[in-house]
Amino acid sequence: MERIATLEREIAVLRQKLNEKEKELYDLRQDWTPFYTNVPDGADTNQPVQLSKWAIERYSRQILLSSIGANGQAKLCGARVLVVGAGGLGCPAALYLAAAGVGEIGIVDYDTVDLTNLHRQVLHGEGDQGLSKVHSAANALRRINSRVKVTPYNTQLAPHNAMDIVNKYDVLLDCSDNPPARYMLNDAAQLSRIPLVSGSALKMEGQLTVYGYRANKNPNEKDPSYVGPCYRCLFPTPPPPEAVGSCSAHGVAGPVPGVIGVLQALEAIKLIVGHTHEQLLVGRMILFDGDDMTFRTVKLRSRSLDCAACSATRTITRLVDYEVFCKAQGREKDLELSILPPENRINPKELSMLLSSDQRHLLVDVRNESEFGMCSIGGAANHPIDGFAVKSSGLIAEMVRQGHAVTFICRRGNDSQIAAQLVLDQLDPGLREHVKDLVGGLHAWSKEIDHNFPIY
Ligand SMILES: [Zn+2]
């Protein structure tokens, strides 16, 4: 064990040095050998360009495609793409954009690399834990292609900073995971008139489409007035917060965001080289189902004539407060409900003492069955929060009436309060003191009482 710890420390030092050297090489490479030899302004025209020797050799396999060619490669080398989210979607998307030679890649995320990210966020490795995701991602992207300019933004994209960042780019990739971010990115893309390649993935399912496409920037389009629908054209009002799932709560199979993220990169590449809206996922959405391995493409409603973001009568002329608009928090990790009064809450130390002295104390774990199967406190009974009101609340209220004390537990101390409240509502005031919930849930239990209990 000691040898393992020593090696891990030595490797961390070497990796830090390697990152510094690669950054130095990357900085030097930014200043020499342009990707073309004859057209200083040629990156965004359809005139023939003569690519540099290194560019031809490096990108030859995609230049061979008639739909890309030398001109398409020159456009890629001159393009600027912003990837919002350095997670399950953003990692594969940014990886393929860097490999394809997209000239400038911006990557935005406020989070740090965590062990639970690694099964799907493939730019990060074990040695990157604790590092900011954008710096970890930037290191990996520079290693793949030192010719591209990678700009990490270690911040939460918010109304006060989003436009300054978005305005520097030609294409926006939504690799985020929550409704406030989706609406903000849509509005930012509409305000700056750039297309938004939107992806999402949860459990075994993924979705992909392109919002806010404008034909007037593409000389290959027959009708330059064509504009594709935006996110708000289809979803003018946000979903109720309780209907929104998340990977940390519901899980996700790693390859699912992998598939969607890679396809986001492909759509961005097609947008840059000049595919028309019929060839792009404009007004269409791909629905991927990994369980039965099917891709379905569904036609979306066309642009809404009274859309708040993209119509002639639009009301959104600047970014607003999206957490208020969606009644949800963008930073899911910080979500801490406070439903129960203090007398119905118990901290891990108090619960630990209670359990060792009172054998009749009931522990009710309200996580779902697969979470309970993964790890649980000894002696706890599983009553999943889904269906709790119908199946379990009356039963547990009856047990309290018969003299049992009950503590509800869940992962973070939110669902446990919801379940406890459902039972409290059925009890006379004199019995309510016997129902509690564990503050901070199993995460707090692991930190304060049982360090061997897995945090996931
Ligand atoms: Zn719209």
Residues whose N, C-alpha, C, O or C-beta is under 5 A from the ligand:
A	BS01	ZN	P229 C230 R232 C233 C307 A309 C310
